């Protein structure tokens, strides 16, 4: 139920850390609560980037847009111009449900 509307990867662009930003739209038809999110980098550059704080990702209304900031480390994971790829995993619950669900996908981006 999640649609990526925009994304970027920044070298040293998130308070001194490398990060990947995903702008997502909740297309699920119901309010969602994000439990956790991570991107596992694959290919030449490897590692894990994760969303440290999901507090602002609760009660995410259907049709609304949120930006998830995946922290990749302190300016050491990649550099500007690098091409990175990764597997996205977002764990969430529909607000009226007790079941955890997972949305997955892939990303390829050139670091700014």
C-alpha positions in Angstrom: 0.0 0.0 0.0 3.0 2.3 -0.1 4.0 4.3 -3.2 7.4 6.1 -3.6 6.7 9.5 -5.1 10.3 10.9 -4.8 13.7 9.9 -3.4 17.3 10.9 -3.0 20.6 9.9 -1.4 22.8 12.5 0.3 26.4 12.4 1.1 26.8 14.1 4.6 23.4 15.7 4.1 21.5 14.6 7.2 23.1 16.3 10.3 26.6 15.0 9.3 25.4 11.6 8.2 24.9 9.9 4.9 21.2 9.2 4.3 18.5 8.1 1.9 15.2 10.0 1.8 12.0 8.3 0.5 8.9 10.3 0.1 6.0 7.8 0.4 2.3 8.0 -0.2 0.0 5.8 1.9 -2.2 4.1 -0.8 -3.5 1.5 1.6 -7.0 2.8 2.1 -6.6 2.9 5.8 -4.5 4.6 8.5 -1.1 3.0 9.0 1.5 2.9 11.8 5.1 2.4 10.7 6.9 0.1 13.1 10.4 0.0 11.5 12.1 0.6 8.1 15.4 -0.2 6.7 17.4 -0.3 3.4 20.0 -3.0 3.0 22.5 -1.7 0.5 23.6 -4.3 -2.1 26.2 -4.3 -4.8 29.6 -2.6 -4.5 28.5 -0.4 -1.5 27.0 -2.5 1.3 25.6 -1.8 4.7 22.2 -1.0 6.4 20.4 2.3 6.5 17.5 2.5 9.0 14.9 4.9 10.2 15.9 5.7 13.8 12.7 7.3 15.0 9.2 6.3 13.8 7.3 8.5 16.2 6.2 10.9 13.4 5.1 7.9 11.3 2.1 6.9 13.5 -1.5 7.5 12.5 -0.5 8.0 8.8 -3.8 8.7 7.0 -4.7 7.1 3.7 -3.6 9.3 0.8 -1.2 11.3 3.0 2.5 11.7 2.2 5.4 11.2 4.6 9.2 11.4 4.2 11.2 8.5 5.7 14.9 9.4 6.4 17.1 6.4 6.4 20.4 7.1 8.3 23.3 5.3 6.7 26.2 6.4 9.0 28.5 9.3 9.6 29.7 10.4 6.1 31.6 7.1 5.5 29.2 4.8 3.6 29.3 6.5 0.2 30.4 9.7 -1.6 28.8 12.1 -4.0 28.4 10.6 -7.5 28.4 7.0 -6.3 25.7 4.7 -7.6 23.9 2.7 -4.9 21.3 0.1 -4.8 19.3 -1.5 -2.0 16.4 -3.5 -0.8 13.7 -1.6 1.1 11.7 -3.2 3.9 9.0 -1.3 5.8 7.1 -3.0 8.7 3.7 -1.5 9.6 0.3 -2.2 11.0 -3.0 -1.0 9.9 -4.4 1.1 12.8 -7.3 -1.2 13.5 -5.2 -4.4 13.2 -2.9 -6.4 15.5 -1.0 -8.0 12.6 2.3 -6.7 11.4 2.7 -6.4 7.6 5.7 -5.9 5.4 6.1 -3.8 2.3 9.3 -4.4 0.2 10.9 -2.9 -2.8 14.2 -1.9 -4.4 16.0 1.4 -5.0 18.8 2.5 -7.3 20.1 6.1 -7.0 23.1 8.3 -7.6 24.3 10.0 -4.5 24.1 13.8 -4.5 
